Amino acid sequence: MRRLWSWSAVLLLTACQQQESDDLQRWMAEIRQRHHPKPFNLPQAARTAEFRYQAGERTDPFDLSKLSTIDAAAISNTPQPDLRRTREPLETFPLDSLQLIGNLWRGKDVVALIQADKLIYSVRIGAHLGQDLGKVIAINDKTVDIDEWVADSAGGWVRRQTQLVLQERK
């Protein structure tokens, strides 16, 4: 009995599939009769004169220096920071994350105490800090003056003065 049911199901599915295929074939034939694609002719492309590059005295078209708008000679004559020196620990922190918490004086020598990432560092004049190649140029009672080097859009360097200010705690 089961075999009879399974064979009848297979026959019904085959018949339905044949019916759908016939409908599809009939619809495709109808569409082909209604629509006749008309080929269109493209105009002939104008012939361009052949050009052969002869190096000789002409400039090299693949020279990468021609692509750059930055004048390397002008940049080399402008002041620049020393990028080859070893970095100091406070140069890994952005300047706005550093906090001046006090100063220590010993005679004429002064040391600023700067907190970064819950650690306190002692900084003298000439030390470097911040991510813009900052250098401490003066330490006062409530400020640390910093001279930074910032890259400009032309590929050169611009100096910028900034300060860390002592934050009064209440």
Summary of the structure (lengths in Angstrom):
residues: 170
radius of gyration: 39.4
end to end distance: 94.0
largest distance: 111.6
contacts: 329
relative contact order: 0.11
helix: 28%
strand: 28%
